[in-house]
Amino acid sequence: MRLDKFLKVSRIIKRRTVANEACDAGRVLVNGKPARASYDVKEGDVLEITLGSRNLKAQVLQVKETVRKDDAALLYKIVD
């Protein structure tokens, strides 16, 4: 699944266009490297997202095309 779509489906970022812009600006790192929106997300990847003054580091647990709102948090876990 594309990185921008994963960020939207997992509800880390609300809109796919915002996720796409964040990737283009270099504010999203995958396994320590800047990633494009078209990067193919895999289980075990570590995402580092910087939006404003907030930093979020999350590990991908599952990759699903669609999820219910309640299950979105099961796709990743926050890493320190």
C-alpha positions in Angstrom: 0.0 0.0 0.0 1.2 3.5 -0.8 2.6 5.5 2.1 0.1 8.4 1.7 -2.8 6.0 1.6 -1.6 4.2 4.7 -1.3 7.4 6.6 -4.9 8.2 5.7 -6.4 4.7 6.3 -4.6 4.5 9.7 -5.9 8.0 10.6 -2.4 9.2 11.5 -3.1 12.1 9.0 -6.8 12.9 8.2 -6.5 13.7 4.4 -4.5 11.9 1.7 -3.5 15.2 0.1 -2.0 16.4 3.3 -0.2 13.1 3.7 1.1 13.5 0.1 2.3 17.0 0.8 4.1 16.0 4.0 5.9 13.2 2.1 6.9 15.7 -0.7 8.2 18.1 1.9 10.4 15.4 3.5 8.6 15.4 6.8 7.9 11.7 6.7 10.8 9.2 7.2 10.6 5.5 6.8 13.3 3.5 8.6 15.3 6.7 9.0 15.2 7.8 5.3 13.0 10.4 3.6 10.2 8.6 1.8 8.0 9.5 -1.2 4.2 9.2 -1.1 4.5 6.2 -3.5 6.7 4.2 -1.1 5.2 0.7 -0.6 4.6 0.3 3.2 5.4 -3.1 4.7 4.8 -4.6 8.1 7.7 -3.7 10.5 8.5 -0.4 8.9 9.1 2.5 11.4 7.5 5.8 10.4 8.7 9.1 11.7 6.3 12.0 11.0 7.0 15.7 11.8 4.0 18.0 11.6 4.5 21.4 13.1 6.1 21.0 16.4 4.8 17.4 16.9 7.0 14.4 16.2 5.4 10.9 15.9 7.3 7.6 15.6 5.2 4.6 14.8 5.8 1.0 13.8 3.6 -0.6 11.2 1.8 -3.7 12.5 -0.6 -4.5 9.7 -1.3 -3.2 6.2 -5.0 -3.3 5.2 -6.8 -1.5 2.4 -9.8 -0.7 4.4 -10.5 -0.6 8.1 -13.4 0.4 10.4 -12.9 3.6 12.4 -12.5 1.6 15.7 -9.8 -0.7 14.2 -7.6 2.0 12.7 -5.3 2.1 15.8 -4.5 -1.6 15.4 -2.5 -0.9 12.2 0.4 0.7 14.1 1.9 1.2 17.5 3.6 4.3 18.9 7.4 3.8 19.4 9.5 5.9 21.7 
